[in-house]
Amino acid sequence: MQIDQLIQTIALAAIPVLFAITLHEAAHGYVARHFGDMTAAQAGRISLNPMRHIDPFGTVILPLLTLWMGGILFGWAKPVPVNFAALRNPKKDMLWVAIAGPASNLVMAMAWALIYKMGLMFPESYFADPMLGMAMWGIKINVVLMVLNLLPLPPLDGGRVAVSLLPHRQAFQLAKIEPYGMFILIFLAITPVLSLILSPLIGWVYKLLSLLFGI
């Protein structure tokens, strides 16, 4: 990607990215508080302030590198601290805490799809082109974040969902992967494997949004 194209992409994608990571992480903290864990609340992480959730490498440097190299947009925010032992029913409630983040991304993807639809309805508007461009990035970022986080690999949300649903013995074995999960994910990201896994799943979500919103 050329520098001028990268600058234009950053201008369109910045707001969707900030919304996507902020609401994703805040949703984890809010649901954890609902089920009895006050860790995120006490750390000030149930917040709509993006600065509380930005990880300099995962939120800024890595996404810019993936955009520049033309791969699948990839990155992460600073994880919200959750003490699963403090939940009223740790194994059961872990499911809802974990799924809250991807669920927020699905809601945001749908909201951006609605904004995109509105932009198509008023093509002569001065704001139509930037609205469509920003909405396209909003859809893309939230769909990628949702699908990526649902992979059954701890510490991703999908890994925590799997730990919650599996029988205790299998859940314990899967949970032991967590210290190495991010290294595995980064390795997959620098090879074609992650793209091969994510691309069809992302395509299915796009088709669903297209059917729902006629875009």
N, C-alpha and C positions, 0 to 999 in steps of 0.2 A: 504494500500500500504506500502510495506517495505521501509526502509530508502534508501537502495541502488537503488531501483526502482524509488523512488521519486527524487533522485539526477540525475539519468539518464533522467527522464522525464523533469526536470528543464533544463538540458543541451540542450535537443532537442526543448523544447517549448519556451525558453527565447526570441530568436530572432523573431519567429512568433508573440509572444505576444506583444513585443515592436513595431513591424511594425503595428500590428492590431490596437492597441490603438492610436498610434501616427497619423497614416493616417486618422483614423476615426475622431479624434478630430480636426485635422488640416483641414479636408474637411468641417466640420461645419463652422469653422472660415473663410475659403476661400470663401465659397458660401455666407455667411453673408456679407462679405466685397463686394462681387460682387453686392449684392442687396442693398447696401447703409449703412450697419451697420459696423462701424470701431472699435467696442468695443474689439473684439478678436485681431485685428491687433495692436491696441494701447497697449494691455496687453501682446504682444509678444507671443500669443498662436497660430498664424499661423506659426507653426514651425515643423520641422522634428526632433527636439531634444526631445527624449522620456522623459527626466527629467522634461520638462515643463508640461507634461500631467499625470505623475504618481501620483496616490493617494496611500499613504502608506498602508492603510487598503484595499481599493477596488481593487487595482492593484497587491498587493503583498501578504498580509496576507490571505485574503479571498480565492483567487484562490488556494493558497497552501493548505488551509484547505479542500477545496472541492476536490482537487486532492487526498489528503491523505485519505479522507473519502470515495472516490470512487463515488461521485455524479457527476452531470453535472457541468462542469467547469463554475464557476460563479464569476463575479466581475465587476468592472467598473473603468474608468479613471476619472481624475479631469475634470468636465464638462467645455467646452469652454464657456466663457461668451458671451451671445448674447442678445442684446437689441432689441427685436422684434418691439418695437415702432419706432425704428430708420430705419427699413426697408422701402423701398419706398411704398410697398403695404403690410402692416404687415400680414394680414390674408392669403393672397395668397402666399407671399414670404416665410412665415413660413414653408410651405410644402417643398420647395426646400432646405432650410437650414436643416430641420430635416432629409430629406431622403438622404442627402449627406453622412452622416456617414455610415448607413447600405449599401448604394451603394458602398462605398469604400471597405467595408468588402466583398461584393460579388465579386468585381474585384480582390481583394487579394486572395480570395478562389479559383477563377479560375486560377490565376497565380500560386498558390501552386499546384493546380491539374495538371497544365502543367509541373511543375518541377517534380512532382511525376511520370508523364508519361515518362519524360526523364530518370528518375532513373530506370524505368522498362525496358527501351530500352537498357541500358548499365549495366546489372546486375553484370558483372565481374569487374566493376570499383571499385577502392579503396574507392571512395566517395559514392557509390551507397546506402549502408545501412544507413549512417547518413543522406544522401539526402532524402531517402524515409521516414525515421523517422521524420525529420524536416518538410517535406512536409505534412505528415499525420497530424501533430499537427497544421500546418498552415491552412490546410483545416478545421479542427475541430474547432479551435479557432475562425476563421472568420465566419464560418457558425453559431456557437452558438451566437456570438456577434450580427450578423445580425438579426437572428430570435428573440433573446431576446429583442433587441432594437426596433423591429417592433411591439411588444405587445402594444395595444392601451391604455396604462396607463401612463399619465403624471407623472413624467417628462421624461419618455422614448421617443425616437424619434417617435415611433408609436403613442403615445399619442398626440404629437404635430401635426403629420400628421392628426390625427382624428379631432383635434381642428380646423385645417385649412380647412378641407373638410365639417365639419358639419355646419348646419345653426347656426346663431349667438346665439340663445337661448340655444341650446343643447351644442354648443361649450363652452359657458360660464359655464354651469353646469359641464362639464367634466374638464375644466381648474381648477375649485375649488378643485379638488382632488389632484392637484400637490403637495402641502405641505406634504401630507401623502403618496405620491406615493412610495417613497423608503421604507418606513416602511411596506407598503403592499407587495412590492416585496420581501423584506427580509423574511417576514412571509411566503410567498408562497415558498421561496427557502428552508426554513427549514422544510417544509412539503412535501409530495409527489406531491402536486398540480402542482408546477412549472414544474417538470419533466414530468408529465402527459400531460401538455399543450405543452411543447417544443419538446418532443421526436418525435411525428409524423411529426411535421413541419420540424425539422432537418432532419429526414429520407427522406422527399420529396426533400429537397435541395441536399442531398447526391445522390439521384437517378438521379436528373437532371445533376449534375456534372459527374456522372458515364456515362450517356448517351452522354454527350458532349465530354468527353475526353477518353472514353473507358477504364476506370480504375476500 
